Amino acid sequence: MTEQDKEKKDISKNLEQKPDSDAFQSHIEKMEANWKLRKIDELEIAITELESFAKGNPFYIGKVLLYRANIELHLGNYSEALELYFEAISNFEKKNASLEIALLYNNIGNVYFNLKKYKNALEFYGQSVVINKEKKERKRYAYNLINMGNTYCSLHQYNEARKPFEEAVNVLEKLNDKFGLAAVKINMSDLYEAENDINKAIELAQEATELFLSINNKFGISHCNLSLGKLYYRMQKFDTAKNYIGKSLIISRKSNDIEVQRDCHKSLANIYRATNKFRKAYMHYGAYFYLKTQTFNKEADKNIERINATYKSKIQAEEQRLLIKKKDIQQNTLNKLLQTKNKLEEKQAEKIKLQRKNAVLALVMRANEDLAQPLSNMRDDFKLLKRSLKNPENVQKHLDKIDHSINRVNIILEQIKAINIDSVDQYTEHTTMYSMPENEDNQ
C-alpha cells in the first residue's frame, strides 16, 4: 500500500460514513494536487469549497485549517501558520486522528526550523516520531528522523545527528524508498563534510547521485553533482570539480532552477580564480551576481505576494469580525428587548395578582357589611316577634320583615356565587356592592 493510499484510508476512517464523504475526498485530492504544484490561488478556492463540508465536523475543520496553515508557511507567515496548526490539532484530537496530528507536529517542526528555533523544532519532530513509530508508519517515521538529523546538524551537534540519519537509512532500505535514501545520504554527506571527512562525504554523495539517477529525479541529480563539485574543489581536484559542477549547471538550466544555477556559477568562478583563469572567473562572477539579482527579485515578489495575502487575510478577518460584531449587537439588542418584555410581563402579572387579592378582600368586606345588616334585622325582628306573640296583629308584620331579610341574604349569596374574580380589575373602599334597599325601618 502506497503512502497516498494509506492517507486515503486514514481519511475514510474519520468520515463516519457521511453521504458527502466522496465529495469531501474529491476536494482533498484537489487540494493535495494544488499544494504539490504550489498553486496557491487554486488551493484557496478548493479550501473555500471544502469549508461547506467542514461545518460541525472536527475532522473536516482540521483539514481546512491544515491547508490554510500550509499556505501561511509557504508565504513565510510563520506566526499565522503556527496558530492554524495548533487549532487544527485541537480539532483532530476530538476525532482521535493521531496520524493527522503527527503530520501537524512535523509541520510545526518545519516552522520552528525556518525560524532557526532548532530546539523547538526537535521537540515537535520528536512528538511526530513517537506517533508514527507507534502506528507503524515507517516512511513518515524515517522522514521525521531525517528532519531531526538536519536540525542537529544546524546546531553543529553532529554526533547526535548521526543516529537519526542511520536509523532512517535502515528503515528506508527495508521500504526500498530510493528517493528517501538519496535524501538522507546527501544530508549525511553534508554532515561528514562539516566534520572534514571529505572522502566519506564524496562516497555518500555519489551513492545519493546513483539513487536519484535510478528514479530520474533531475533536481536531486543536479544538487548531488553540485555537492560533489564543491567537495572535489576542497580537495583541489579542480578539473573533476569543474566536470561535476558543469553537469549540475546544464541540468539546472533545463529545469530553470535559478538558485542552483547561481551556486554553480559562483563555484566555477572560484575554480577559475584558483587556476588563475581570471577572465572566465570574472564571467562566472557576473553570471552569479545577475542570477543573485534575479533571486532577490523573486524573493521580493514572494514578499509582495505574502504582504498582499496577509493584507487580504486581515481584510477578510476584519470583515468577518465586523459581521460577527453586528450580529452580536443585534442579538444583544434583541435579548435586552426580550428581557424588558419579560420584566414588564412579570410586573403586570404581579399587579394583576395583587389586584385580584385586593378584589377578594374587598368582596369579603362588602359581603360582610351587606350580610351584617339583614342578619341584625332578623335578630331584632325575632325578639320583637317573641314580644308580640300576645298581640297577634303585630306577628305578621314582624314575619314579613324576617322574610325580607332572608331574601336579602339569599340574593347576596347568589351574587357572591356568580362573581368571576378573574374579570375583576379593582375594588375600592368607596364601591358599594351587593346591597338592596330596606322596605321598612326597624322599629
C-alpha positions in Angstrom: 0.0 0.0 0.0 1.4 3.4 -1.0 1.6 6.4 1.3 -1.2 8.1 -0.6 -3.4 5.0 -0.3 -2.7 4.9 3.5 -3.7 8.6 3.7 -6.9 8.0 1.8 -7.7 5.0 4.1 -7.0 7.1 7.2 -9.3 9.8 5.9 -12.1 7.4 5.2 -11.9 6.1 8.8 -12.8 9.6 10.1 -15.6 10.4 7.7 -18.2 8.4 9.8 -19.9 7.1 6.6 -21.4 10.5 5.8 -23.2 10.8 2.5 -20.9 13.6 1.3 -17.7 11.7 2.0 -17.0 11.1 -1.7 -17.3 14.8 -2.4 -15.1 15.5 0.6 -12.4 13.1 -0.7 -12.6 14.8 -4.1 -11.8 18.2 -2.5 -9.0 16.7 -0.5 -7.4 15.3 -3.7 -7.9 18.7 -5.4 -6.1 20.5 -2.5 -3.3 17.9 -2.5 -2.7 18.4 -6.2 -2.7 22.2 -5.9 -0.5 22.2 -2.9 2.2 20.0 -4.6 2.3 22.4 -7.5 2.1 25.4 -5.1 -0.9 26.8 -7.0 -2.0 29.0 -4.1 -5.0 30.7 -5.8 -6.5 27.3 -6.9 -5.7 26.0 -3.4 -7.6 28.9 -1.8 -10.6 28.1 -4.0 -10.5 24.4 -3.1 -10.3 25.3 0.6 -13.3 27.6 0.4 -15.3 24.8 -1.3 -14.2 22.4 1.4 -15.5 24.7 4.1 -19.1 23.9 3.1 -18.4 20.3 4.2 -16.5 21.3 7.3 -19.3 22.7 9.5 -19.8 20.7 12.6 -17.2 18.1 11.8 -13.9 18.5 13.7 -12.0 16.2 11.2 -13.1 18.3 8.2 -12.4 21.6 10.0 -8.9 20.2 10.9 -8.2 19.6 7.2 -9.3 23.1 6.2 -7.0 24.6 8.9 -4.1 22.3 7.9 -4.1 23.6 4.3 -4.6 27.2 5.4 -1.6 26.8 7.6 0.4 25.3 4.8 -0.3 28.4 2.7 0.8 30.7 5.5 4.0 28.6 5.9 4.6 28.9 2.1 4.2 32.7 2.3 6.5 33.0 5.3 3.8 34.0 7.7 5.1 31.7 10.5 3.1 33.1 13.4 -0.2 32.6 11.5 0.9 29.2 10.3 1.6 28.1 13.9 -1.7 29.4 15.2 -3.6 27.5 12.5 -1.6 24.3 13.0 -2.3 24.3 16.7 -6.0 25.0 16.1 -6.1 22.1 13.6 -4.5 19.8 16.3 -7.4 20.7 18.7 -9.9 19.6 16.1 -8.1 16.4 15.2 -7.8 15.5 18.9 -11.6 15.4 19.1 -11.7 12.6 16.5 -8.5 10.9 17.8 -6.9 11.4 14.3 -3.4 10.6 15.5 -1.8 10.4 12.0 -3.0 13.9 11.1 -1.7 15.1 14.5 1.7 13.5 13.7 1.8 15.3 10.4 1.0 18.6 12.1 3.7 18.1 14.6 6.2 17.6 11.8 4.9 20.7 10.0 5.2 22.7 13.2 8.8 21.5 13.5 9.4 22.8 10.0 8.1 26.2 11.0 10.5 26.4 14.0 13.3 25.1 11.8 12.7 28.0 9.4 12.7 30.4 12.4 16.0 28.9 13.5 14.4 27.8 16.8 16.1 24.4 16.5 15.3 23.1 20.0 11.6 23.8 19.5 11.8 22.1 16.1 13.4 19.0 17.7 10.6 18.8 20.3 7.9 18.6 17.7 9.8 16.4 15.3 10.2 14.1 18.3 6.5 14.0 19.0 5.8 13.1 15.4 8.4 10.3 15.6 6.7 8.8 18.6 3.2 8.7 17.0 4.5 7.4 13.6 6.6 4.7 15.2 3.7 3.6 17.4 1.3 3.5 14.4 4.0 1.7 12.3 4.0 4.5 9.7 7.6 3.6 8.8 8.0 6.0 5.9 6.8 9.0 7.8 8.9 7.9 10.8 12.0 7.8 8.6 11.3 11.3 7.2 10.9 12.6 10.7 14.3 11.2 11.6 15.8 12.9 8.5 14.4 16.2 9.8 15.8 15.6 13.2 19.2 14.8 11.8 19.2 18.1 9.7 18.2 20.0 12.8 21.1 18.6 14.9 23.5 19.5 12.0 22.2 23.1 12.2 23.1 23.0 15.9 26.5 21.6 15.0 25.7 18.5 17.1 27.0 16.1 14.5 27.2 13.0 16.8 23.6 13.4 17.8 22.6 13.9 14.0 24.3 10.6 13.0 21.9 8.3 15.0 18.6 9.5 13.4 20.3 9.5 10.0 21.5 5.9 10.3 18.1 4.8 11.7 16.4 6.5 8.7 18.7 4.6 6.3 17.8 1.3 7.9 14.0 1.9 7.6 14.2 3.3 4.0 16.3 0.4 2.8 13.7 -2.1 4.0 11.0 0.0 2.3 13.1 0.3 -0.9 12.4 4.1 -0.9 15.1 5.3 -3.2 14.1 9.0 -3.0 14.2 8.9 0.8 17.5 7.0 0.8 19.0 9.5 -1.6 17.8 12.4 0.5 19.3 11.0 3.7 22.6 10.1 2.1 23.1 13.6 0.6 22.3 15.1 4.1 24.8 12.7 5.7 27.3 13.8 3.1 27.0 17.4 4.4 27.5 16.1 7.9 30.8 14.4 7.1 31.9 17.4 5.1 31.3 19.5 8.3 33.5 17.0 10.2 36.1 17.4 7.4 35.8 13.7 6.4 35.8 14.6 2.7 36.3 11.1 1.3 33.2 9.8 3.3 31.2 12.8 2.2 32.1 12.1 -1.5 31.2 8.4 -1.1 27.7 9.3 0.3 27.1 12.0 -2.4 27.9 9.5 -5.1 25.6 6.9 -3.6 22.8 9.6 -3.5 23.5 10.5 -7.1 23.1 6.9 -8.3 19.8 6.7 -6.4 18.5 9.9 -7.9 19.5 8.7 -11.4 17.6 5.4 -10.8 14.4 7.4 -10.4 15.3 10.2 -12.8 14.9 12.9 -10.2 16.5 15.9 -12.0 16.6 18.2 -9.0 18.3 15.6 -6.9 20.9 14.8 -9.6 21.7 18.4 -10.1 22.0 19.0 -6.3 24.3 16.0 -5.9 26.6 17.0 -8.7 26.9 20.5 -7.3 27.8 19.0 -3.9 30.4 16.7 -5.4 31.9 19.6 -7.3 32.3 21.6 -4.1 33.8 18.5 -2.3 36.4 18.0 -5.1 37.2 21.7 -5.0 38.0 21.4 -1.4 40.4 18.6 -2.3 41.8 20.9 -5.0 40.9 18.5 -7.8 39.7 21.4 -9.9 39.1 19.5 -13.2 36.9 16.9 -11.5 35.1 19.6 -9.6 34.5 21.6 -12.8 33.1 18.5 -14.5 30.5 17.8 -11.8 29.5 21.5 -11.5 29.2 21.8 -15.3 26.8 18.8 -15.2 24.8 20.5 -12.5 24.6 23.7 -14.4 23.3 22.0 -17.6 20.5 20.2 -15.6 19.5 23.3 -13.6 19.2 25.4 -16.8 16.8 22.8 -18.3 14.7 22.8 -15.1 15.0 26.6 -14.7 16.4 26.2 -11.2 17.9 29.7 -10.7 19.2 29.1 -7.2 21.3 26.0 -8.3 22.5 27.9 -11.4 23.6 30.8 -9.2 25.6 28.5 -6.9 27.1 26.7 -9.9 28.4 30.0 -11.4 29.9 31.0 -8.0 31.7 27.7 -7.6 33.0 27.8 -11.2 34.2 31.4 -10.6 36.1 30.1 -7.5 37.7 27.3 -9.5 38.8 29.6 -12.4 40.2 32.1 -9.9 42.1 29.3 -8.1 43.6 28.2 -11.5 44.4 31.8 -12.5 41.9 31.9 -15.3 40.6 35.3 -14.2 38.6 36.2 -17.4 36.5 33.1 -17.0 36.3 33.7 -13.3 35.0 37.2 -14.0 32.5 35.9 -16.5 31.0 33.4 -14.0 31.0 36.0 -11.2 29.0 38.3 -13.5 26.5 35.5 -14.1 26.4 34.7 -10.4 25.6 38.3 -9.5 23.0 38.5 -12.3 21.2 35.4 -11.0 21.5 36.6 -7.5 19.7 39.8 -8.5 17.0 37.6 -10.1 16.8 35.5 -6.9 16.5 38.8 -5.0 13.7 39.9 -7.3 12.0 36.6 -6.9 12.2 36.9 -3.2 10.9 40.4 -3.4 7.9 39.2 -5.5 7.3 36.5 -2.9 7.4 39.1 -0.1 4.9 41.2 -2.1 2.8 38.2 -2.6 3.0 37.5 1.2 2.2 41.1 2.1 -0.8 41.1 -0.3 -2.0 37.8 1.0 -1.6 38.9 4.6 -3.5 42.2 3.8 -6.2 40.2 2.1 -6.4 37.9 5.0 -6.6 40.7 7.5 -9.3 42.5 5.5 -11.3 39.3 5.4 -10.8 38.7 9.1 -11.8 42.3 9.9 -14.9 42.0 7.7 -15.8 38.8 9.5 -15.2 40.4 12.9 -17.4 43.3 12.0 -20.1 40.9 10.7 -20.0 38.9 13.9 -20.0 42.1 16.0 -23.0 43.4 14.1 -24.8 40.1 14.7 -23.8 40.2 18.4 -25.2 43.8 18.7 -28.4 42.7 17.0 -28.6 39.7 19.3 -27.8 41.7 22.4 -30.5 44.3 21.4 -33.0 41.5 20.9 -32.0 39.9 24.2 -32.5 43.2 26.0 -35.9 43.8 24.4 -36.9 40.3 25.4 -35.6 40.9 29.0 -37.5 44.2 29.2 -40.7 42.5 27.8 -40.4 39.7 30.3 -39.9 42.1 33.2 -42.9 44.1 32.1 -45.0 40.9 31.8 -43.8 39.9 35.3 -44.7 43.2 36.7 -48.1 43.2 35.0 -48.7 39.6 36.3 -47.8 40.8 39.9 -50.0 43.8 39.5 -53.0 41.6 38.4 -52.3 39.2 41.2 -52.3 42.0 43.7 -55.5 43.5 42.2 -57.2 40.1 42.4 -56.1 39.7 46.0 -57.5 43.1 46.9 -60.7 42.3 45.0 -61.2 39.1 47.0 -60.5 41.0 50.2 -62.9 43.8 49.2 -65.5 41.2 48.2 -65.3 39.6 51.6 -65.6 43.0 53.3 -68.6 44.1 51.2 -70.3 40.8 51.7 -69.6 41.0 55.4 -71.1 44.5 55.6 -74.1 43.6 53.4 -74.9 40.4 55.3 -74.5 42.0 58.7 -77.5 44.3 58.4 -80.2 41.7 57.4 -78.9 39.3 60.0 -79.1 42.0 62.6 -82.6 42.8 61.4 -83.6 39.2 61.7 -82.4 39.1 65.3 -84.2 42.2 66.2 -87.4 41.1 64.5 -87.2 37.7 66.2 -87.0 39.5 69.6 -89.9 41.7 68.7 -91.8 38.7 67.4 -91.5 37.0 70.7 -92.8 40.1 72.5 -95.7 40.4 70.0 -97.0 36.9 70.5 -99.5 38.3 72.9 -100.6 40.7 70.2 -101.4 38.6 67.1 -101.9 41.7 64.8 -98.2 42.5 65.1 -96.9 39.0 64.4 -97.5 39.1 60.6 -95.7 42.4 60.4 -92.5 41.0 62.0 -92.7 37.8 60.0 -92.8 39.9 56.8 -89.7 41.8 57.9 -87.9 38.5 58.7 -88.8 37.1 55.3 -87.5 40.2 53.7 -84.1 39.9 55.5 -83.9 36.2 54.5 -84.4 37.3 50.9 -81.7 39.8 51.2 -79.2 37.2 52.5 -80.2 34.8 49.7 -79.7 37.5 47.0 -76.3 38.4 48.4 -75.2 34.7 48.5 -76.3 34.3 44.8 -74.4 37.4 43.8 -71.3 36.0 45.6 -71.6 32.7 43.7 -72.0 34.5 40.4 -68.9 36.7 40.8 -65.9 36.0 38.5 -62.7 37.0 40.2 -60.6 36.8 37.0 -62.7 39.6 35.4 -62.4 41.9 38.4 -59.7 44.6 37.9 -60.1 46.5 41.1 -62.3 47.2 44.2 -62.2 50.3 46.2 -63.5 51.1 49.6 -65.9 53.6 48.1 -67.6 51.0 46.0 -71.0 49.7 47.4 -71.7 46.2 46.3 -74.3 43.5 46.9 -76.9 45.8 48.7 -80.6 46.4 48.3 -82.9 49.0 50.0 -84.8 48.3 53.2 -88.6 48.1 52.7 -89.2 49.4 56.1 -87.2 50.7 59.1 -86.9 48.6 62.1 -88.9 49.7 64.9 
